[in-house]
Amino acid sequence: MEIKNSSILIAIILVIALPTTTMVVAYMLTKNPALRPLARTLNDEAIYRGEAVATEIVAHIRWTTGRQKSFTQRELSNVVQRAFRAHGVTARVVFETADSSDPVSITYQVGRNKFGPLRINRAGDAVNNAIAVYRMYQMSAPVRR
């Protein structure tokens, strides 16, 4: 009796979770926002087609593997995000691994604007610039009602 109840419970969970899981896998493979379940924004598809510009702050960090570092990717990501949160803005951090002995560098991107590449010890120099451009994008965005 207990095995029959367990199999029914597992079948119910699969029926509910399988479509969403399939869509998440399809989104991860194609990066097409039309396939992302339950998390669509109004202009995701326009951004994907190149008709609109994303207005988020993205910190692109070039993580080089050929030299010793006194910090980890997680620590660096937390520091960058805290720098933006201090101004009431969120930033997305993206790491790009490079096989090089160059120093770790960071580039901030807001829409089509880029600030950098900067060495990590100078990363704070462009935070205010990125926030200013982000706020300009927010002021110019049409008001939705």
Phi and psi restraints in degrees (value plus and minus 20) as a CYANA .aco file:
   2 GLU   PHI     -88.0   -48.0
   2 GLU   PSI     -55.7   -15.7
   3 ILE   PHI     -86.7   -46.7
   3 ILE   PSI     -59.4   -19.4
   4 LYS   PHI     -84.6   -44.6
   4 LYS   PSI     -62.5   -22.5
   5 ASN   PHI     -85.2   -45.2
   5 ASN   PSI     -58.9   -18.9
   6 SER   PHI     -85.1   -45.1
   6 SER   PSI     -61.7   -21.7
   7 SER   PHI     -88.1   -48.1
   7 SER   PSI     -54.6   -14.6
   8 ILE   PHI     -86.5   -46.5
   8 ILE   PSI     -62.1   -22.1
   9 LEU   PHI     -83.1   -43.1
   9 LEU   PSI     -63.2   -23.2
  10 ILE   PHI     -84.7   -44.7
  10 ILE   PSI     -60.5   -20.5
  11 ALA   PHI     -82.8   -42.8
  11 ALA   PSI     -61.6   -21.6
  12 ILE   PHI     -83.9   -43.9
  12 ILE   PSI     -64.2   -24.2
  13 ILE   PHI     -82.3   -42.3
  13 ILE   PSI     -62.8   -22.8
  14 LEU   PHI     -83.4   -43.4
  14 LEU   PSI     -62.3   -22.3
  15 VAL   PHI     -83.2   -43.2
  15 VAL   PSI     -56.0   -16.0
  16 ILE   PHI     -99.2   -59.2
  16 ILE   PSI     -62.6   -22.6
  17 ALA   PHI    -107.7   -67.7
  17 ALA   PSI     -44.5    -4.5
  18 LEU   PHI     -81.2   -41.2
  18 LEU   PSI     -65.2   -25.2
  19 PRO   PHI     -81.9   -41.9
  19 PRO   PSI     -62.9   -22.9
  20 THR   PHI     -87.0   -47.0
  20 THR   PSI     -62.2   -22.2
  21 THR   PHI     -82.2   -42.2
  21 THR   PSI     -61.0   -21.0
  22 THR   PHI     -81.5   -41.5
  22 THR   PSI     -63.1   -23.1
  23 MET   PHI     -87.2   -47.2
  23 MET   PSI     -58.1   -18.1
  24 VAL   PHI     -83.7   -43.7
  24 VAL   PSI     -62.8   -22.8
  25 VAL   PHI     -84.2   -44.2
  25 VAL   PSI     -62.6   -22.6
  26 ALA   PHI     -82.6   -42.6
  26 ALA   PSI     -60.5   -20.5
  27 TYR   PHI     -84.8   -44.8
  27 TYR   PSI     -63.8   -23.8
  28 MET   PHI     -82.5   -42.5
  28 MET   PSI     -53.5   -13.5
  29 LEU   PHI     -98.0   -58.0
  29 LEU   PSI     -59.6   -19.6
  30 THR   PHI    -122.4   -82.4
  30 THR   PSI     -41.6    -1.6
  31 LYS   PHI      41.9    81.9
  31 LYS   PSI      -1.1    38.9
  32 ASN   PHI    -102.5   -62.5
  32 ASN   PSI      96.7   136.7
  33 PRO   PHI     -85.4   -45.4
  33 PRO   PSI     -37.4     2.6
  34 ALA   PHI     -88.0   -48.0
  34 ALA   PSI     -39.2     0.8
  35 LEU   PHI    -114.7   -74.7
  35 LEU   PSI     -23.2    16.8
  36 ARG   PHI    -101.7   -61.7
  36 ARG   PSI      97.9   137.9
  37 PRO   PHI    -100.2   -60.2
  37 PRO   PSI     119.8   159.8
  38 LEU   PHI      41.1    81.1
  38 LEU   PSI      -4.6    35.4
  39 ALA   PHI    -161.3  -121.3
  39 ALA   PSI      14.8    54.8
  40 ARG   PHI    -103.2   -63.2
  40 ARG   PSI     121.9   161.9
  41 THR   PHI    -131.0   -91.0
  41 THR   PSI     151.7   191.7
  42 LEU   PHI     -85.3   -45.3
  42 LEU   PSI     -51.2   -11.2
  43 ASN   PHI    -136.6   -96.6
  43 ASN   PSI      -1.0    39.0
  44 ASP   PHI     -77.4   -37.4
  44 ASP   PSI     -66.8   -26.8
  45 GLU   PHI     -89.2   -49.2
  45 GLU   PSI     -55.9   -15.9
  46 ALA   PHI     -85.1   -45.1
  46 ALA   PSI     -58.8   -18.8
  47 ILE   PHI     -85.8   -45.8
  47 ILE   PSI     -63.2   -23.2
  48 TYR   PHI     -80.8   -40.8
  48 TYR   PSI     -60.2   -20.2
  49 ARG   PHI    -100.3   -60.3
  49 ARG   PSI     -27.8    12.2
  50 GLY   PHI      66.3   106.3
  50 GLY   PSI      -8.9    31.1
  51 GLU   PHI    -106.0   -66.0
  51 GLU   PSI     -37.2     2.8
  52 ALA   PHI    -156.0  -116.0
  52 ALA   PSI     144.9   184.9
  53 VAL   PHI    -130.2   -90.2
  53 VAL   PSI     112.5   152.5
  54 ALA   PHI     -87.5   -47.5
  54 ALA   PSI     121.3   161.3
  55 THR   PHI    -134.5   -94.5
  55 THR   PSI      17.0    57.0
  56 GLU   PHI    -124.0   -84.0
  56 GLU   PSI     141.1   181.1
  57 ILE   PHI    -113.7   -73.7
  57 ILE   PSI     104.7   144.7
  58 VAL   PHI    -139.1   -99.1
  58 VAL   PSI     105.4   145.4
  59 ALA   PHI    -119.5   -79.5
  59 ALA   PSI      87.8   127.8
  60 HIS   PHI    -110.6   -70.6
  60 HIS   PSI      95.4   135.4
  61 ILE   PHI    -128.8   -88.8
  61 ILE   PSI     102.8   142.8
  62 ARG   PHI    -110.2   -70.2
  62 ARG   PSI      82.6   122.6
  63 TRP   PHI    -113.0   -73.0
  63 TRP   PSI      87.2   127.2
  64 THR   PHI    -108.8   -68.8
  64 THR   PSI     123.4   163.4
  65 THR   PHI    -119.2   -79.2
  65 THR   PSI     -27.7    12.3
  66 GLY   PHI    -111.5   -71.5
  66 GLY   PSI      -8.6    31.4
  67 ARG   PHI    -165.8  -125.8
  67 ARG   PSI     134.4   174.4
  68 GLN   PHI     -92.6   -52.6
  68 GLN   PSI     123.4   163.4
  69 LYS   PHI    -147.5  -107.5
  69 LYS   PSI     130.6   170.6
  70 SER   PHI    -118.0   -78.0
  70 SER   PSI      -2.8    37.2
  71 PHE   PHI    -168.9  -128.9
  71 PHE   PSI     139.2   179.2
  72 THR   PHI    -123.5   -83.5
  72 THR   PSI     150.0   190.0
  73 GLN   PHI     -81.5   -41.5
  73 GLN   PSI     -61.8   -21.8
  74 ARG   PHI     -82.3   -42.3
  74 ARG   PSI     -64.1   -24.1
  75 GLU   PHI     -82.9   -42.9
  75 GLU   PSI     -63.5   -23.5
  76 LEU   PHI     -84.8   -44.8
  76 LEU   PSI     -62.3   -22.3
  77 SER   PHI     -80.5   -40.5
  77 SER   PSI     -64.3   -24.3
  78 ASN   PHI     -83.0   -43.0
  78 ASN   PSI     -60.5   -20.5
  79 VAL   PHI     -84.1   -44.1
  79 VAL   PSI     -64.6   -24.6
  80 VAL   PHI     -84.0   -44.0
  80 VAL   PSI     -65.2   -25.2
  81 GLN   PHI     -85.0   -45.0
  81 GLN   PSI     -57.6   -17.6
  82 ARG   PHI     -85.1   -45.1
  82 ARG   PSI     -56.3   -16.3
  83 ALA   PHI     -81.3   -41.3
  83 ALA   PSI     -59.1   -19.1
  84 PHE   PHI     -98.6   -58.6
  84 PHE   PSI     -58.1   -18.1
  85 ARG   PHI     -83.3   -43.3
  85 ARG   PSI     -48.6    -8.6
  86 ALA   PHI     -81.7   -41.7
  86 ALA   PSI     -43.8    -3.8
  87 HIS   PHI    -120.6   -80.6
  87 HIS   PSI     -13.4    26.6
  88 GLY   PHI      59.2    99.2
  88 GLY   PSI       3.1    43.1
  89 VAL   PHI    -146.2  -106.2
  89 VAL   PSI     124.0   164.0
  90 THR   PHI    -121.9   -81.9
  90 THR   PSI     128.5   168.5
  91 ALA   PHI    -150.0  -110.0
  91 ALA   PSI     126.9   166.9
  92 ARG   PHI    -120.5   -80.5
  92 ARG   PSI     113.6   153.6
  93 VAL   PHI    -127.6   -87.6
  93 VAL   PSI     108.6   148.6
  94 VAL   PHI    -144.6  -104.6
  94 VAL   PSI     106.9   146.9
  95 PHE   PHI    -120.0   -80.0
  95 PHE   PSI     117.9   157.9
  96 GLU   PHI    -142.1  -102.1
  96 GLU   PSI      96.6   136.6
  97 THR   PHI    -104.2   -64.2
  97 THR   PSI     112.0   152.0
  98 ALA   PHI    -149.8  -109.8
  98 ALA   PSI     115.0   155.0
  99 ASP   PHI    -105.7   -65.7
  99 ASP   PSI      68.5   108.5
 100 SER   PHI    -174.3  -134.3
 100 SER   PSI     141.1   181.1
 101 SER   PHI    -120.5   -80.5
 101 SER   PSI     -11.6    28.4
 102 ASP   PHI     -86.5   -46.5
 102 ASP   PSI     138.8   178.8
 103 PRO   PHI     -89.4   -49.4
 103 PRO   PSI     137.8   177.8
 104 VAL   PHI     -84.0   -44.0
 104 VAL   PSI     116.7   156.7
 105 SER   PHI    -151.0  -111.0
 105 SER   PSI     141.1   181.1
 106 ILE   PHI    -154.9  -114.9
 106 ILE   PSI     122.4   162.4
 107 THR   PHI    -151.0  -111.0
 107 THR   PSI     107.2   147.2
 108 TYR   PHI    -114.6   -74.6
 108 TYR   PSI     115.0   155.0
 109 GLN   PHI    -146.1  -106.1
 109 GLN   PSI     108.2   148.2
 110 VAL   PHI    -148.4  -108.4
 110 VAL   PSI      89.2   129.2
 111 GLY   PHI      42.4    82.4
 111 GLY   PSI    -144.1  -104.1
 112 ARG   PHI    -114.5   -74.5
 112 ARG   PSI     -21.8    18.2
 113 ASN   PHI    -108.9   -68.9
 113 ASN   PSI     116.5   156.5
 114 LYS   PHI    -146.3  -106.3
 114 LYS   PSI     118.5   158.5
 115 PHE   PHI    -142.5  -102.5
 115 PHE   PSI      87.7   127.7
 116 GLY   PHI     113.6   153.6
 116 GLY   PSI    -192.6  -152.6
 117 PRO   PHI     -96.9   -56.9
 117 PRO   PSI     123.1   163.1
 118 LEU   PHI    -142.2  -102.2
 118 LEU   PSI     127.4   167.4
 119 ARG   PHI     -86.3   -46.3
 119 ARG   PSI     133.0   173.0
 120 ILE   PHI     -79.1   -39.1
 120 ILE   PSI     -55.6   -15.6
 121 ASN   PHI     -89.4   -49.4
 121 ASN   PSI     -30.0    10.0
 122 ARG   PHI    -133.8   -93.8
 122 ARG   PSI      -6.8    33.2
 123 ALA   PHI     -82.3   -42.3
 123 ALA   PSI     -51.6   -11.6
 124 GLY   PHI     -91.1   -51.1
 124 GLY   PSI     -37.9     2.1
 125 ASP   PHI     -82.7   -42.7
 125 ASP   PSI     -51.7   -11.7
 126 ALA   PHI    -122.5   -82.5
 126 ALA   PSI     -19.5    20.5
 127 VAL   PHI     -80.6   -40.6
 127 VAL   PSI     -68.0   -28.0
 128 ASN   PHI     -82.7   -42.7
 128 ASN   PSI     -57.0   -17.0
 129 ASN   PHI     -84.1   -44.1
 129 ASN   PSI     -64.8   -24.8
 130 ALA   PHI     -83.3   -43.3
 130 ALA   PSI     -60.6   -20.6
 131 ILE   PHI     -86.3   -46.3
 131 ILE   PSI     -60.3   -20.3
 132 ALA   PHI     -81.7   -41.7
 132 ALA   PSI     -64.3   -24.3
 133 VAL   PHI     -87.0   -47.0
 133 VAL   PSI     -60.0   -20.0
 134 TYR   PHI     -79.1   -39.1
 134 TYR   PSI     -64.2   -24.2
 135 ARG   PHI     -88.4   -48.4
 135 ARG   PSI     -52.1   -12.1
 136 MET   PHI     -84.5   -44.5
 136 MET   PSI     -62.6   -22.6
 137 TYR   PHI     -79.7   -39.7
 137 TYR   PSI     -61.9   -21.9
 138 GLN   PHI     -85.9   -45.9
 138 GLN   PSI     -58.2   -18.2
 139 MET   PHI     -89.8   -49.8
 139 MET   PSI     -51.6   -11.6
 140 SER   PHI    -106.8   -66.8
 140 SER   PSI     -28.6    11.4
 141 ALA   PHI     -90.3   -50.3
 141 ALA   PSI     120.2   160.2
 142 PRO   PHI     -86.2   -46.2
 142 PRO   PSI     125.1   165.1
 143 VAL   PHI    -100.0   -60.0
 143 VAL   PSI     106.4   146.4
 144 ARG   PHI    -119.1   -79.1
 144 ARG   PSI     115.5   155.5
